Amino acid sequence: MLDRFRTQPALLKLDLYCKGARLDDSCFIEDDGGRKILRTRAGLGSGLEVILPGDRLHPEMWTNVPVTEPFAARSPYSIHRRPDPGGVYLLRHEGRDVTPIRLAPRPEWYDQLTTGGKKMTQVGTLQGTYLGIYQAKVCEYWTQKPTKVNCKFCSVGLNLGVDDADEKSVDEVMEVVRAARRQSGITYVDFNTGHYDGDTYLDLLIPFIRRIKSELGLLIGVQTPPHRDLKRYDELRELGVNRVSFCFEIFDRARFRDICPGKDAEYGLDHYLEAIRYCAALAERGPKNEPWVSNGEIIAGLEPSISSIRAIEWITSVGAIPTVCVFRPLVGTDLAQREPPETEDIVPIFRRLYESCMEHGLPIGCAPNVHVSLVALPEECASLSSRRYPWQQLKLKVARRLVRRRLERRFARYDRRALSAERPAA
Ligand code: SF4
């Protein structure tokens, strides 16, 4: 098994999601420049951000290893700091060395305050190498009377106000985005909201999107419920948004109803699917210089694997790209007592994720410097499949090179402009 981890790093990433790891007493994560373990993010990111060695196609794999949940305390994996200077970290499995790992670096801006005195990490945090911002107040499924109808795996209502600030002005967000661009080289900002009565989530985000696009030219993603007026996504496409993501989580209708009661009552699974299909078709329209993807997000481990595979096949059939998280029973959530899935049950899901994206010729892995820690990306899962797609790989290689070159030039142009705006006039 340990040998397979070396040749199939995606397998190790998935096994760590399912089993977590124990932190040995020798570890001094923050003293060694690592990121504090935060509870924030819509449900699934509660762990230690590390970088695993990758393979030929992906030299490194960023991941978020569960370390705080009870199941992690029983894990065969442990993380150790070698006593030598430099603080090299090691991943072990039942006492045997698996691989050296690196801590995801904590940037200086993590310890800085905004002009208004707020900790910058209360405004946004890095997830892998992109900036994630949970914008606006807590999802209203958590505050619904007489009974809350939150998704049962979700921890957002437990988190806001703890690690995350609930009021974030455009200027505050811009300060953090600039710091993250300057110090961490981010290329992508991801906004995430829950449900608000009156479908106000897109209206709330538009001022942020306009400022980031006009002042920094970065890639932007928006993860919200599916707006009832799908024409609103034409507007996002025109504004230069690059990714819309709809989290329906579960394809099995009965389980969707049970686990996501708010989503079921408010929008229903069919509207989520229609939004994904509608937005995928927008790729052919809108500004040609702005990449565009529509994502359907599911959670592996909350329904039978075959149902997750059907979801992947449906999403890719309409030209959208699946995002597949692994269920993590977070402390304090309604599903905290459940077990995470078994690795062997989710491997076929991630194998199919890669294969289905390749079979439909979808543009995976094109954005520059976007490493995602909370999910295994389709392109990272190539080593799980024995199928080769030489023609499609070649097309992707050319597309990636063109898109990255174009975007890197654009980011550099905006950086120069931002720098000269900051310089005092002579
Ligand atoms: S929609 Fe569900 S997953 Fe998203 S924030 Fe609300 S309760 Fe959490």
Residues whose N, C-alpha, C, O or C-beta is under 5 A from the ligand:
A	BS01	SF4	C139 Y141 N150 C151 C154 V156 G194 H195
